[in-house]
Amino acid sequence: MIEVTGKVKWQSRRGMRELDLMLLPFVEHDLQNCDEKFLADYVDLLEATDLQLVRWFNGTEMADTQSRRDVIAYIKKCHATRMGKEGV
């Protein structure tokens, strides 16, 4: 289990509803269960622009690296498992 810093939590707040609905619950509920490598890949993903992230998450474009594609797939999987659960 890793410790998720306030900086990572803050950078996950993107200001676009579509992204916040995916990233904030992921950081709150799932990221601490990942390993350090995944955390580094997630931090790398956060360096992308909001527009890039939206396009990658909605599938209109493919992320530019395999590690980013893997992180996005995992976030989407976690999001799908939370759908319909109260309080999330």
C-alpha distance (Angstrom), angle and dihedral (degrees) to the residues before:
residue distance angle dihedral
M1 . . .
I2 3.80 . .
E3 3.77 131.3 .
V4 3.78 113.7 -116.1
T5 3.79 110.0 -146.6
G6 3.77 126.2 -138.3
K7 3.80 88.8 -113.9
V8 3.81 91.8 60.6
K9 3.80 90.6 46.3
W10 3.80 91.2 49.5
Q11 3.82 93.2 47.6
S12 3.80 88.9 51.2
R13 3.82 89.6 63.3
R14 3.78 100.0 89.0
G15 3.79 103.0 169.0
M16 3.79 92.9 -125.5
R17 3.78 112.2 107.3
E18 3.80 93.4 -141.6
L19 3.79 91.8 55.8
D20 3.78 96.6 39.5
L21 3.81 90.7 53.9
M22 3.81 89.4 57.0
L23 3.79 104.2 34.1
L24 3.81 105.1 38.7
P25 3.82 97.1 54.6
F26 3.80 88.9 43.5
V27 3.80 91.8 54.7
E28 3.80 91.6 44.1
H29 3.81 98.4 46.9
D30 3.80 112.0 17.0
L31 3.79 115.5 23.0
Q32 3.81 95.3 73.7
N33 3.82 88.5 61.5
C34 3.81 92.1 59.4
D35 3.79 128.4 87.2
E36 3.80 129.7 -106.6
K37 3.83 92.5 -97.8
F38 3.78 91.2 55.5
L39 3.81 90.6 47.2
A40 3.81 89.8 53.3
D41 3.81 90.0 49.6
Y42 3.81 90.4 48.5
V43 3.81 91.4 51.1
D44 3.81 87.9 50.3
L45 3.81 89.7 52.0
L46 3.81 89.8 53.9
E47 3.81 89.2 61.6
A48 3.81 89.6 71.5
T49 3.78 119.8 95.0
D50 3.78 121.1 -100.6
L51 3.79 90.4 -111.2
Q52 3.80 91.6 53.1
L53 3.80 91.4 48.1
V54 3.80 93.3 49.8
R55 3.79 91.5 50.1
W56 3.81 92.1 46.9
F57 3.80 93.8 47.6
N58 3.80 95.1 46.4
G59 3.80 91.9 44.9
T60 3.80 100.0 -119.9
E61 3.81 88.5 120.5
M62 3.78 134.4 21.3
A63 3.80 119.0 -120.5
D64 3.78 113.7 -104.8
T65 3.84 98.0 -119.2
Q66 3.77 134.6 39.5
S67 3.80 92.2 -123.5
R68 3.81 90.3 55.9
R69 3.80 90.9 47.8
D70 3.81 89.4 51.0
V71 3.81 92.9 49.7
I72 3.80 91.8 48.6
A73 3.80 91.6 48.9
Y74 3.80 91.0 50.9
I75 3.82 93.2 47.7
K76 3.80 90.2 49.9
K77 3.81 90.5 48.8
C78 3.81 91.4 51.1
H79 3.80 90.4 46.7
A80 3.81 91.4 51.8
T81 3.80 91.7 52.7
R82 3.82 90.6 52.6
M83 3.80 95.6 49.7
G84 3.76 111.3 117.9
K85 3.81 95.7 14.1
E86 3.78 116.0 125.4
G87 3.78 119.3 -115.6
V88 3.78 95.8 24.5
